[in-house]
């Protein structure tokens, strides 16, 4: 399959990951707003790179694009195996991580009417709840490019 042309200042790896997030959302019949929420979240959490964790050596065994050291957070959405998101192996697969994010988003009553930041925060429960807002415009641009 053809790789998407990067937009909004992303490199090819980031754009490829964004395409996976969008493709999973479309497969799950999620509205465009959910795609924007998911992309903004992954932009904030991992800069759209599939990150292993320095805290979980096992995560380095899986395909990754760098590592972080925020607790036991791994992958595009920095989801934590210890919080029940899935196994390290599962969360290091971008398609699984995206599916887990959308499934959790769908459990939030009224997320469709929330700001991108509030919807992302309701899923992620971040220590920096307002950080997602800065990515909304870029996430919208990327979603539009990948659904055109």
FENBEL-V560614 format. One record per residue. N is the residue number from 0. RES is the residue in one letter. SS is DSSP state (a for helix, b for strand, c for the rest). Layout:
n=N res=RES ss=SS
n=N res=RES ss=SS
This chain:
n=0 res=X ss=c
n=1 res=X ss=c
n=2 res=X ss=c
n=3 res=X ss=c
n=4 res=X ss=c
n=5 res=X ss=c
n=6 res=X ss=c
n=7 res=X ss=c
n=8 res=X ss=c
n=9 res=X ss=c
n=10 res=X ss=c
n=11 res=X ss=a
n=12 res=X ss=a
n=13 res=X ss=a
n=14 res=X ss=a
n=15 res=X ss=a
n=16 res=X ss=a
n=17 res=X ss=a
n=18 res=X ss=a
n=19 res=X ss=a
n=20 res=X ss=a
n=21 res=X ss=a
n=22 res=X ss=a
n=23 res=X ss=a
n=24 res=X ss=a
n=25 res=X ss=a
n=26 res=X ss=a
n=27 res=X ss=c
n=28 res=X ss=c
n=29 res=X ss=c
n=30 res=X ss=c
n=31 res=X ss=a
n=32 res=X ss=a
n=33 res=X ss=a
n=34 res=X ss=a
n=35 res=X ss=a
n=36 res=X ss=a
n=37 res=X ss=a
n=38 res=X ss=a
n=39 res=X ss=a
n=40 res=X ss=a
n=41 res=X ss=a
n=42 res=X ss=a
n=43 res=X ss=a
n=44 res=X ss=a
n=45 res=X ss=a
n=46 res=X ss=c
n=47 res=X ss=c
n=48 res=X ss=c
n=49 res=X ss=c
n=50 res=X ss=c
n=51 res=X ss=b
n=52 res=X ss=b
n=53 res=X ss=c
n=54 res=X ss=c
n=55 res=X ss=b
n=56 res=X ss=a
n=57 res=X ss=a
n=58 res=X ss=a
n=59 res=X ss=a
n=60 res=X ss=a
n=61 res=X ss=c
n=62 res=X ss=c
n=63 res=X ss=c
n=64 res=X ss=c
n=65 res=X ss=c
n=66 res=X ss=b
n=67 res=X ss=b
n=68 res=X ss=c
n=69 res=X ss=c
n=70 res=X ss=c
n=71 res=X ss=c
n=72 res=X ss=b
n=73 res=X ss=b
n=74 res=X ss=c
n=75 res=X ss=c
n=76 res=X ss=c
n=77 res=X ss=c
n=78 res=X ss=b
n=79 res=X ss=b
n=80 res=X ss=a
n=81 res=X ss=a
n=82 res=X ss=a
n=83 res=X ss=c
n=84 res=X ss=c
n=85 res=X ss=c
n=86 res=X ss=c
n=87 res=X ss=a
n=88 res=X ss=a
n=89 res=X ss=a
n=90 res=X ss=a
n=91 res=X ss=c
n=92 res=X ss=c
n=93 res=X ss=a
n=94 res=X ss=a
n=95 res=X ss=a
n=96 res=X ss=a
n=97 res=X ss=a
n=98 res=X ss=a
n=99 res=X ss=a
n=100 res=X ss=a
n=101 res=X ss=a
n=102 res=X ss=a
n=103 res=X ss=a
n=104 res=X ss=a
n=105 res=X ss=a
n=106 res=X ss=c
n=107 res=X ss=c
n=108 res=X ss=c
n=109 res=X ss=c
n=110 res=X ss=a
n=111 res=X ss=a
n=112 res=X ss=a
n=113 res=X ss=c
n=114 res=X ss=c
n=115 res=X ss=a
n=116 res=X ss=a
n=117 res=X ss=a
n=118 res=X ss=a
n=119 res=X ss=a
n=120 res=X ss=a
n=121 res=X ss=a
n=122 res=X ss=a
n=123 res=X ss=a
n=124 res=X ss=c
n=125 res=X ss=c
n=126 res=X ss=c
n=127 res=X ss=c
n=128 res=X ss=c
n=129 res=X ss=c
n=130 res=X ss=a
n=131 res=X ss=a
n=132 res=X ss=a
n=133 res=X ss=a
n=134 res=X ss=a
n=135 res=X ss=a
n=136 res=X ss=a
n=137 res=X ss=a
n=138 res=X ss=a
n=139 res=X ss=a
n=140 res=X ss=a
n=141 res=X ss=a
n=142 res=X ss=a
n=143 res=X ss=a
n=144 res=X ss=a
n=145 res=X ss=a
n=146 res=X ss=a
n=147 res=X ss=c
